[in-house]
Amino acid sequence: MIRLLATAALIGSLGAAHAQDRPLDVVATIGMIGDIATHVGGDCVEVTTIMGPGVDPHLYGASASDVRSFQSADVIFYSGYSLEGQLGEVLAKFAERKPTVALAASSIAEGDLIRTDGAYGIDPHLWMDAGLWSRIVPTIAETLSEARPDCAEGFGANAERYVAQLTALDAWVGDAIATIPSGQRTLVTAHDAFAYYGRAYGITVAGIQGISTEAEASVADIRASADLVAATGVPAIFIESTINPRTIQAVIDAVQQQGHDVRVGGQLYSDAMGADGTPGGTYIGMIHENTRTIVEALGGTPPPLPEALADWAEEWNLAKAAP
């Protein structure tokens, strides 16, 4: 009996040691969370992102493979405020069994949220403000530390370094937007995902569709957007990577019918990042590329990146940071 107990204890200790050796299985709903979890977690985590490039979270429904990913996860991160739509009930059930954290809701003060009419109540696109979104980083580090205490020191150091990068990015975006001539500082996009961006960086924002993409833009929406473009004289409007561009083309046609010209200024990342293995496939790159696209199309000149982003720029072979 003593030998059996000793064997069982040995097996148990070996199992615990193996659990500590393997990376934490972390599942994130969107890339803007998954990328940050990867940077904070380092070698101690393995991150799976449910919704990849070009995927609209407003319309997303859980697949059988998603449920299996949630089942095997040690930690689940999601944004919250109904962004994940149909995944909400699934995430609520998993919250009863394992660490399942709504990062936006648990990290960002209510006074900093943008409230809206309709079903959402809260605009869920908080990642568009890099300074605001940086507040989820400590929450990620704390959650991972609770699940893997032996890696806590590394999580903390990685989080501190990443927050410094986002702080520098936040300042750079503001400086870049300020170079747009004041009369052209209006951002017209396919849907209303850039309100936090506009508030943070001093640019007027108008989405043809509302916050959600569940309903098509109406004729009235298109007409109102065309009237705004014609009145302000902005030279460009923008398509989004997760939304069919036909509404943007409809606005362009309506503007031309009023005797004005406007062009597509480029594609912006709104509800999803870019392709894996590209700068836009990172959170920093998403905000950086959006800003360069907006500023250059509206007549501004983006400044060099700050020194705090030199390592990121070098990793992606981009222009050197400012001295």
N, C-alpha and C positions, 0 to 999 in steps of 0.2 A: 504493500500500500504506500509506504514511504517513497519507494522508487517510482511508483506511478505518479505521485504528487510532484516529485522532483522533475519528472519528465514533462508533465503538464506545465509546470512553472517555466521550464526552459523553453518549451514551444511558445508559450505566451510571451516571454521576453524577446525571443527571436522575432515573433510576429510584430511586436511593438517597434523593435529596432528596424525591421524592414519598412514599416509604415513611415518611420522618420526618415529613412534613406530615400524613398521614392518622392518625386515632386508632388506637391499638392495638386489635385485635379480641380482646376478653377474653370467655371463656365460663366461667360459674360453674354448678355443678350446682344449688345451692339458693339461695333468696333471702337467707338470712342471711349468705351469702358475697357474692352479687352486689351487694347494697346497699352493703356495706363497700367492695368494689372500686370502685364508682361514686364514693363519697365520696373515696377515696384517689386515684383516677385523674384525677378532674376532666375537663377538656376533652381530655386526652391519651388517653383511653380511650373505647371504646364497649363496653358490657357487655351480653351476652346471658345470661339465666338460663334454664336448661333446665326446671326444675321450678317451676311457678308456684303461686299461692294454691290451697289445698285439695288439693295433690298429696302423696301419701304416698311418700317416697323409699324406704321399705322394700320397696315392691311395684313400684317403677318399672322399666320396661324401656326400653332405648334405641329410639327410632324412627329412620326413615331421615333425617328432618330433623335430629335430634340429631347423627347421625354427620356430616352435612354441616356442621353448625355447628362440631363439633370439628375437622373437616378444614380449615376456613378460619381457625380461631382462631390468633392469635399466642401466646396464653397460655391455659392451662386451669387453673382452680382448683376443687378439690373438697374435701370434708371428710375422708373416709377412715374408718377403723375400721368398714368394712362398711356404713356408713350408706346408701351409694348402691346397695347390693345388686347387682342384675343389671348395673349399669353398670361394675362393678369390672374385668372383663376388657377392656372397651372402653377404659377409661381407662389400663390398663396398657399397651395397645398404642400409644396415642398418646404415652405417656411416653417411648417409644423415639425419637420424631420431633421433639418440641417441648416447651417448658417446661410440665409438667403436675404441679401441686403439690398434695399432700394436706396441707391447711393445719393440720388438727388434729394430725395425726401429726408434722408438722415444726415445730410452734410450741409445743406444750404438753408439759411434762415428764411422764414416766411416773408419777412420784409423785403427780401431781395428777389422775390418771385414776381413774374408778370402775370396778372390775373386777366382772364378772358371771359367772354360770353360763351354760352353753349355748353356742350357736354364736358369739355375738358376742365374748365374752371381755372386751371393753371397751364400756362404755356410750357410744354415739356422740353423745349429745345435749348436747355441751359448751357450746353457745351459751346454754343456760339460766342459766349463771353469767356475767354480763356482764363481770366482772373477768377471768375465765379466758379468755373469748372475745376480749377485747381483745388478747390476745397474738398473734392471727393478723394484726393490723393491720401491724406492722413487716415480717412476712414478705411480705405482699402488696406493701408499698411497695418492698422490696428486689427482689422478682421483677420488678415493673414497671420499676424503675430499670435493671435489667440489660437488659431488652428495649428500653427507650427512655431512654438516658442523658441526652438533652437535657431531659427532663422530671423528672429525678431530684430536683432541688431542690423542685419543687412537690409531688411525691409525698411527700417527707419532711415538709414543712410540713403538708400535709393529714392525714397519718397522726398527727402529733403533736397536732393540733387534735382529731381524732376520738377518739384515746385519752383525752384529757382529758374529753371528753363521756361516754365509757363509764365512766371512773372515777367521775364524778359520778353517773351512772345507777346504778352498782353500790352506792354508798353510800345513795342514795335508796331503792332497793328494800329494803335491810336495815332502814332506819328505818321504812318503810311496814309491813313484815311485823311489826315489833316492836309495832305498835299493836293487833294482833289479841289479844284475851284469850288468855292462855296455854292455857287448857283447850280452846280452839277452834282451836288452831294446827295443824290437820291438813288436808292437801290430798289429796283423793281425786279421781282423774282416770281417763279412759278407758283409757290405757295408760301404762306406766312411763317417761315421758319427762322427768320433773321431778326426778330424783335430784340433779343438780348444783344446781338451784335450791334444793332443800330443804337441802342441805349448806351452801351459801353463805349462805343467809338465815335459817336457824333455824326451819324449818317441817317437820314430819313429812309425808312423802309416801307415798301408796299408790296404785299403778296397778292397775286391775282386770285388764288384760292385762299381759303381760310387756313387755320392751323392744321387741320386734318386733311388728308387726301382722299377720304372716303367718298366724297361727292365731287362731281365734275364742276368746273368753273361755269357759271351761268353767263348768258349774254350780257346781263347787267354788270357782272364782274369785269368782263372783257372791255366793255364800254367805259367803265369808270377808270380802269387802268390806262386805257388809251387817252382819255381826257387828261389824266395826270401827266403822262409822258409828253403830250403835246403842250401842256401848260408850262411844264418845267424846262422843256427842251433838252432833257438828258440824252446823251448820244447813244446810250446802249442799255439794253435790258438783258436778263440772264436766265438761262435754262438751268435745270438741276439734274443731277445724275440719277435720281430715283423717280423722276416724273416725266411723263410723255411731253415732248416739247410743243405739241400742237397748240396749247393755249397761248404760249409765247408768240407763235407765228400768227395766231388770230389777233393778238394785240398789235403786232407790227403792221398787219394788214389794215386794222382799224385806224392806226396812227397815220398811215399813208393816205387813207381816204380823207383825212382832215388836212392833207397838204403838208405833212411833216415827214421827216425821215428818222428812223431809229434802227439800229442793228442789234444782232445778238452779240453781247460782249464776251460771251464764253460760258462754259459750264461750271457750275458751283457744286460743291459737296454740301448737302444739307442734312438728310437723315441717315446717311451712310458715308463712310470714307471711300478712298479710291482703292485701286487694285493692290493686292498683296505684292510686296517687292518693289513698290514705287514710293516716292516721298509722300504722295497723297494718301497712301495706305497707312500712314501714321497720323495720330491726332495732331501733332505739331504741324506736320505737312499739310493736313487738311485745312487748317486755319491759315497757314502761310500761303498756300496756293489760292485759296479763296480770295485772300486779301490782295495778292498781286493781280489776280484777274480783275477784281473790282476796280482797284486803283488805276491800273493801266487803261482799262476800257472807259473810265469816266474822266480821264485827263490828268491824273496825278502821276507821281514818280515815287515808287516805293524806296525807302532808304535801305542802306545795307543792314544785314542782320546784326544784332548785338553780339558782343563777345561771348555772352552766356550761351548762345546757340551755335558757337563755332564747331563744337564736336558733332552736333546734329547735322550741320551743313556739310561738314567734311565727310560724314558717313554717306551722305547722298550725293556727294560730288557737286554741290551747289556753290554759288558765289560765296567768297570768303566773307566772314563777319567783319563789321567795322572795327578798327583798332581801338 
